[in-house]
Amino acid sequence: MPPSEPSPNRPRIERLWQRDLPARLLPAWVGLAAAAGFYRVGVGARHLYWRMMKRRAPVLTVSVGNLTVGGTGKTPFTLFLAKRLQSHGLRVGIVSRGYLRARSGAPAELVADGGQLKISPEDAGDEPAMMAKSFSGPIAVAKRRLDGIELLSRLGPLDAVILDDGFQHVRLSRDVDLLLVSNERGFGNGWMLPAGPMRDSIRAVGRADAIVVISSGTGASAIRPSQMKKLTAGKILHASVRPRALLLIENGVWRETPLGLGGRRVLAVSGLADPSAFYAMLRELDTELVGVFEYPDHHAYTNADWQAIVNAMRETDLVVTTEKDLVKLERFPFPRDSLYALKLEVTMDAADARALDELIIGRIKAATAADA
């Protein structure tokens, strides 16, 4: 389908999340607004309950999360943070929910250790499996994150565990809460689900130790001045996520190759909540985006999907996908040197990176001193 067409796989409800909603759609949105009121009460009651019942992990815990549905770069930032802490000589693990993974009877599963995948991407979830491709520390998945932390703790001593998408997991006490906000997506219309994209009230920024405004460089800021005022009431940092290289599969191993896409006819394939930034990045690399296959977020690719993609490749030079989609597409027999993924990189300026280090490493040192 041409990239300008709306995808049939995007939830229709998102059309009602526009800031300036057409009058013809207002009656449908009013019903969602009523439901959002009940959702807000439920979220508040849940937070109150877990504030009284929350548990503390046996190791210092850093949460990376957001307030909205859709991508804000949580997983790339989790990887960036884990590698950065490792570069300071710290022993770091990652725990993820493993969204839409195949469930087992175990409360937690070890996804990878030492860069070696221990279970299949289907059992791990696409994002944990993707992180295992470029992170040498231990990674676990668990619905109850404490189970995952305890599993990693039994493998050996850790200085910190990072929770990927953990801001709403309030049943676990965190030592550092990092809240990511997409500069280009902002908070949408500012309403909570299902009337808007908010998983939590914007007032929840008060729970964060630092807010990281993360930009993909693909458009103007969507954060309103009134919303930015709420963010800047706390510690605010900035980061960017940009393509660094292409990933190519050689003998089952992911290898980086330069971003040489200028003038190439590209078929984009993705299973993302919002693929608009992915398309914008491809266009910024001067590709000729001749078509897209847009699947639901965390899509499990089938043989029929593979065949449809291969059939569409006849008019293209190559297929470009995302890292989390590559972990599921690499098992299919694509023609040699035809399937690539954008390798994203998170960067921060020196002052913000130093402030992030001081926040987290300072908490680690304080915890170590308290235990001594």
Secondary structure, DSSP 8 states (H G I E B T S, - for coil): --TTS--TTS-GGGGGG-SS--GGGHHHHHHHHHHHHHHHHHHHHHHHHHHHH-EE-SS-EEEEE-SBSS-SSHHHHHHHHHHHHHHTT--EEEEE--TT----SSS-EEEEETTEE-S-HHHH-HHHHHHHTT--S-EEE-SSHHHHHHHHHHHS--SEEEEET-TT-TTEE-SEEEEEEETTTTTTTS-BTTTSSBSS-GGGGGG-SEEEEEE-SSS-----HHHHHHHTTS-EEEEEEEEEEEEEEETTEEEEE----TT-EEEEEEE-S-THHHHHHHHHTT-EEEEEEEE-TT----HHHHHHHHHHGGG-SEEEEEHHHHHHHTTS---TT-EEEEEEEEE--HHHHHHHHHHHHHHHHHHHHHH-
